[in-house]
Amino acid sequence: MNRRAIAALTARSLFAARSLFATRSLLAATSLFAAMTLLMAASLLPPLLAQEKPGTVFRVKVDMVVLSFTVTDSKGRYINGLKPSDFRIFEDGIAQKVSTFAEGSKPALQVMEDGTTRPMLAAEKPAGAEEADNRVDPYAGTNVFVLFDTSNYMYRGFVYASDAIADFVRGLDRADSVAVYTFSRNLNRAAPITRDRNEAVFGLRKAVAGDDAALYNALLLTLRDAAKIPGRKVVIVFSNGPDNASMVAPDDVRAVAEDEGIPIYVISTSEVNKDSVSATVFHRIAQHTGGQAYFARTWQKQVEAFESVREALGNSYGITYYPAPNPNESFRKISIEIPSDVGHKYRIRARPGYRPRGGF
C-alpha cells in the first residue's frame, strides 16, 4: 500500500472516530436534557395539582390517650374487679368511648362497640414461646422505669438503696418489664427495658456514685424513652431530693409526664421537713401524673415504699381512648366517674388532664 492510500485510510478513520464521539456526546446531552425536563416537571407537578384541587389538605389528630389510675375506698383499700362498663370517661365534659381496658398486670382487652370485650392477643402461645417470654408485650403488664439517684447526696445510703431497688425489681409481676437508669450529673441507661430480672439487677449493681445531681434533666430523658414504648408505663424516682445541676424546670418535666400519661412515683430518702422545696415539687409531680410521693429516710421505710408502689401497679387500671372532637387546643381536663351508688364513695387517683399535640 502506497503512502497516499495509507493517508486516505487514516483520514477516514479519524473522521469516523470524531463522528462517533460527536454522536455519543449528542446522545448524552439529549439524555441529560430529558432527565432535567422530567425533574422540572416533577417539581412543578405538586403546585399544579394543588392549584387544580384547592382545600384538599387536612389536619388530623390520631393520638391515643393512655389513662392509668387506681381506685380505693374510704380506708385506702384498692378496689378490684371493675369492668369497662363501670367507668365513665369525660374530657372537658365530653363523653369518651373506651378503646382498650386493662386491670393490674392482666393483658389488655379491646372494648367493642356494644360494650363487650375481647383479648388483644391470641390465647395460644406463638412458635418459639421461649423467646416470646422475653419480649416486651405492649398488651400485658407495665413498663417500669426505675431512675436511681447516684449523686454525692446518696453516698451514705448508696448500698442500702441499691438493695431496696434490687428487691423491688425481683418482686415485680412476671408480666411487667423493667428498665434501670442511674444519674448524677448525667444519665446512665444501666439496663434497657427487659423482662429479665437478672439483667436489670446486673445493670443496677454496676452503678457507681457520682457528683452533682441533675434530677430533672435525667427525669426528662427517662420520660422521653418511656414515651417510645407502647403500652402502660410508669417512672419510679429514687432520690435524696436536691437538684443542683439541671437545665430544665421541674414543672416542664411534670407537664411532659402529664401529657404522655406516665405516672411518676417518687421515693425520697430525705425527711419531708428538711427540704421543703423538693418535697413540694415531688408532691406536685406525683399528684399531677397520677403517681405518689413517699419520704423514707431509713432502709426499712424505703422497702415499705417500694412495696406500696408495687401494690399500686398490681391494682391499677389502664384505659385508652381516641378523643372525641374537641375545639380546645390547650389543657383538656379528664374526669373519671363510677356512676354506681357505691362508686360515689370511691377515690380515684389519676392525672387531671393533658395538652393535645398539634395537628400534622
JOFEN-V74202 format. One line per field, one symbol per residue. ss: DSSP state (h for helix, s for strand, l for the rest). psi: psi as a letter, one per 30 degrees, with the letter a starting at -180 (. if undefined). burial: b if it has 16 or more other ideal C-beta (glycine too) atoms within 10 Angstrom, else e. A space follows every 10 residues. Layout:
ss->???
psi->???
burial->???
This chain:
ss->llhhhhhhhh hhhhhhhhhh hhhhhhhhhh hhhhhhhhhh hhhhhhhhhh hhllllllll lllsssssss sslllllsll lllhhhlsss sllssllsss ssslllllss slllllsssl llllllllhh hhllllllll llsssssssl lhhhlllhhh hhhhhhhhhh llllllssss ssslllssss ssssllhhhh hhhhhlllll llllhhhhhh hhhhhhhlll llsssssssl lllllllllh hhhhhhhhhh llssssssll lllllhhhhh hhhhhhhhhl llssslllhh hhhhhhhhhh hhhhlsssss ssllllllll ssssssslll lhhhhlsssl llssslllll
psi->kleeeeeeee eeeeeeeeee eeeeeeeeee eeeeeeeeee eeffeeeeee eeilggkkjk kgkkkkjkll klafggkkjl gllefflkkk jhfkkkkkel klkbglklkk klegflllkf lkelklkhfe eeffljjfgk akjkjkjkjg lffgeegeee eeeeeeeeef glkffklkkj klkcelkjie jlklfjeeee eeeeffklkb cljieeeeee eeeeeeffkl aklkkjkjlf dkkgglflke eeeeeeeeef hjkkkkjkfl keffieeeee eeeeeeeffg alkkjjelee eeeeeeeeee eeefglkkkl lkklkkfjgb kkkkkkkjfl efffflkkjl kfalkllll.
burial->eeeeeeeeee eeeeeeeeee eeeeeeeeee eeeeeeeeee eeeeeeeeee eeeeeeeeee eeeebbbbbb beeeeeeebe ebebebbebe beeeebebbb bbbbbebbbb beeeeebeee eeeeeeeeee eeeeebbbbb bbbbbbbbbb bbbbeebbeb bbebbbebbe ebeeebbbbb bbbbeebbbb bebbbebebb bebbeebeeb eebbbbbbbb bbbebbeebe bbbbbbbbbb bbbebbebeb eebbbbbbbb bbbbbbbbbb ebeebeebbe bbeebbbbbb bbbbbbeeee ebbebbeebb ebbbbbbbbb bebeeeeeee ebebebebee eebeebebbb bebbebeeee
